[in-house]
Structures are given as structure tokens and as C-alpha cells.
């Protein structure tokens, strides 16, 4: 198989390129050249936002294209239009954010999308940009030759958003750690490597249409995730489980200041951790245990010196140590013990 990865040097794109090489595919990546190329790939340079920025793609044929673009939809439109007739399938990495807010519990692929998106749009907001990218891919390749991979939370090695790396580095510092409860709060995510394998498999199987890409709801919990961080780092950290009302009452922002966590029984939790992903799982999505995702992310993080890369278009995640200390000093947090490897965190 011949793959064209649009991006192909960071997080999802890098995982896709590496997975394709592992399958023995011929891999071409197209990007601006700001990051080192993945060894074994052929790189084409260009900037999708610049005039004549797609010139390097005017020649060549591929069996599949994987596109991770998340800004102005017109860039997807222009790229897909240029590749139409020279690529077999267009796999667009979208997001579950394309569904109209708030998403209902158990939302599936037939849930109505946000309104106001356009394939011809300049950059607007994340949800409409991703939906516009979907519309562009389908407009140029048709519904039968395009895949819309609507991802939930993505974790794993190479993460350039900083959610799991923040928890790992915080817990590695040791001491009392503000752990947002409840401990058994269900979480839903996809390891970037499992996502990459599914994306490539979707091209091999000639799939089409939208798919929610994440684990089954409740694949893990907040407790299992954070306790896996303690085990992976080997830190002398004590998770202090704190009532959600205490966390919110302290003015702490869910998802950003305490990455991954959102309050239970909220629109945020329903939208981020309850999606129906049965369609993707029935077509090959296999999600590894959270302990493996955490351990491998920690190993990668240590291997690059402990400082993860960051996307400039995303807010810096994490909680100010002074805020954490203030909440804990005020009595927030119930000491908890970390179970031995293999024990349940519930």
C-alpha cells in the first residue's frame, strides 16, 4: 500500500507513519518540515496555507491519504481536490466535537452535527473547522471513498497537547497530589497507536462514512489512570481524592487545569466520555489497557528529557502548584492508597 500522510511528523500523524512503515507500506509525508522526518518515509515539503503551497503534491499516486488538519476547512478542500483521481481513499481525522452541543449520553454517528460549517470556510472554531473538513473530504472524494474518523480524547506517546504528560510529570514530583473525584469516574479515550492502526485498517478494508473513535465507555476510570501514573513513575506520590464540588468551588477549570477530568453528571462528561464507539470497535478498533498507554508515554517522555512538545494553538494544560497546595491545605482531598499492579482501582 502507498500512503500519503498529510502532516506525519507529530502525534497522530507520526503514529500513522510509523504504523504504516511497520506494515511494510510505502509512506510519503507532506508537511512544512519544521519537525524531523520519521525515518523510512519520503518527505514532500509544502505549506497548505500559502499560495502554491501544494505544488509538491501535483504529481504522485497513493492508495490512501490520512489527513489530520484541524484549521481552515478550505485547506482540506484544496488538498482533496488536488488529489482526487490520484488517491484511492481519503481518511480524515476529525473529532467527536463535530456533534451539536451538548451531546446526549451514548451519542452515535447519526447524532446531528454542528450547524454553520462549510468546506469553503476560513478558520472559525474547532468544531466547525473539523465539520467543514469532513464536508470537504466527502465533497471531493464522495461518501463511498472517504472516512470520517471522529476521535475522542487521544493519549499516548508523542502527545503534543500535554494532558497525560502533565499528570505524569506532576506525579513524578511526588508528595500529596490533588486527585479530582470520584475515583471510579468512567473515562473514554483512544491510544494514538490503536487509532493509527484503525485508520490504516479502514483504508485496507475500504470503509467509508463516519466512525466514533475511542474505547468503550468505562474502558478505564480516573482512579485507574492516575494510579497507573504513580506505578509508571515509581514516585512517592499520594493521591488525595477530592470531591468535585471542592475542585469546582476552588475555581479550578476541568479538562484544562486538571487534564482529562470533567465533573460527573455534567454535559462535559456526557460529551467526552459516553460516546457509542461500537461501530469502530466492530471494524477493528482494539484498545490496549490504560497501564500500557501510561507506561509507554512515561518511557517516551523520559527519553526526550521530560519536556513534551506543545501545539501552539492549544492552551497549556495543568494546575498551578500554589492553587493545588491551597486546596489541599484547606482540607481538600482524602488520602488514598495505590493498589498493587493488576488490582482494581474501583
HELIX and SHEET records of a PDB file:
HELIX    1   1 UNK A   11  UNK A   22  1                                  12    
HELIX    2   2 UNK A   55  UNK A   57  5                                   3    
HELIX    3   3 UNK A   73  UNK A   83  1                                  11    
HELIX    4   4 UNK A   96  UNK A   98  5                                   3    
HELIX    5   5 UNK A  126  UNK A  141  1                                  16    
HELIX    6   6 UNK A  143  UNK A  145  5                                   3    
HELIX    7   7 UNK A  163  UNK A  172  1                                  10    
HELIX    8   8 UNK A  192  UNK A  204  1                                  13    
HELIX    9   9 UNK A  222  UNK A  233  1                                  12    
HELIX   10  10 UNK A  244  UNK A  249  1                                   6    
HELIX   11  11 UNK A  267  UNK A  273  1                                   7    
HELIX   12  12 UNK A  278  UNK A  282  1                                   5    
HELIX   13  13 UNK A  290  UNK A  303  1                                  14    
HELIX   14  14 UNK A  321  UNK A  329  1                                   9    
SHEET    1   A 7 UNK A  42  UNK A  45  0                                        
SHEET    2   A 7 UNK A  26  UNK A  31  1                                        
SHEET    3   A 7 UNK A   2  UNK A   6  1                                        
SHEET    4   A 7 UNK A  62  UNK A  67  1                                        
SHEET    5   A 7 UNK A  87  UNK A  95  1                                        
SHEET    6   A 7 UNK A 146  UNK A 151  1                                        
SHEET    7   A 7 UNK A 209  UNK A 213  1                                        
SHEET    1   B 2 UNK A 154  UNK A 155  0                                        
SHEET    2   B 2 UNK A 190  UNK A 191  1                                        
SHEET    1   C 3 UNK A 175  UNK A 180  0                                        
SHEET    2   C 3 UNK A 237  UNK A 242  1                                        
SHEET    3   C 3 UNK A 334  UNK A 335 -1                                        
SHEET    1   D 2 UNK A 186  UNK A 187  0                                        
SHEET    2   D 2 UNK A 220  UNK A 221 -1                                        
SHEET    1   E 2 UNK A 254  UNK A 255  0                                        
SHEET    2   E 2 UNK A 258  UNK A 259  1                                        
END                                                                             
